[in-house]
């Protein structure tokens, strides 16, 4: 009986939240319609702002500086020769990022985003002077071609790292969080997770990662398919993540769940981050209401994953670097959308005839 009451209570809360979102969305569209421009002429920029209003539950949300949480870990599956890059690149790039190098550090500086690098499973011990947060679960996952990538306790620990980091930046006053990742072999893990959770073939879920020959790509696909045959099809998103995932993917999943609980705006990057989003949505569908998918990665499988999730990424620039770079670039569009929503002149202020109001008097509106 208690479970039935809780289920009804949860349904009631969901309906109430949906009603609140509908009211806020309607009010936000009225603000857009008062701007000195034709209705919907700013296209998706208008929808982005309305979505953020609904995410935050405020008609005039203050977003401030986003936090970029870059989680890093190594993957046991690299033992199967599925990557063209040596594993030591994981720790080398982490050091590079933390010291202000690499594409992600530069993009964060350019776009007013605060970057934190977190070690949740790198097979390396970082010197104390390198500014990397240590949340290490283990020195890399196990080889999922032979055994589950992690134990249940390790999965919980990695997810909790994401929860704690999001809680920390939220308590700093952040409203927006982006997730980056670093981990040689993580496209292999992501492809396996995607295939299991979507039922889409390994062939379609798997791409070249950092770069593979045709023969090497075929080998990567065989390794994933054989591993799925070995383990069967796990029955929950958490189980899939435990068998095939990485510690950084688990941390991002936990972080996304926590960010959604706190009504933060979640900037989703490319293939690895989107696979973590797939897991998070599988755990709690409401997470999706707080996500902005920032770009369509050129990594094989990402476009198919976006179609599966019924989302339309903001940008498509043929990027496939990862690290959170697509989210950092996407933030520039999001920030401009909010500036237009808040600061663009109205018809009255600009002393321009309100053409939108005239159309509405004729019963014409382009809103769905």
Protein Blocks (a to p, Z undefined) as FASTA:
>chain_A
ZZmmmmmmmmmmmmmmmmmmmmmmmmmmmmmmmpgcdehklmmmlmmmmmmmmmnopabd
cfbjadddddddddfklmnopafbdfklmmmmmmmmmnopajklmmmmmnopacddddfb
bcbdddfklccddfbfbgciadfklbcfbdfklmmmmmmmmmmmmmmmmmnopabdcddd
ddehilmmmmmmmmmmnopafklmpcekjopcfklmmmmmmmmmmmmmmnopafbfklmm
mmmmcfklmmmmmmmmmmmmnopacddddfklmmmmmmmmmmmmmlmmmcccfbdcfbeh
jlmmmmmnopacfbdghiakbnolmmmmmmmmmmmmmmmmmmoccfklnopacfklmmmm
nopafbZZ
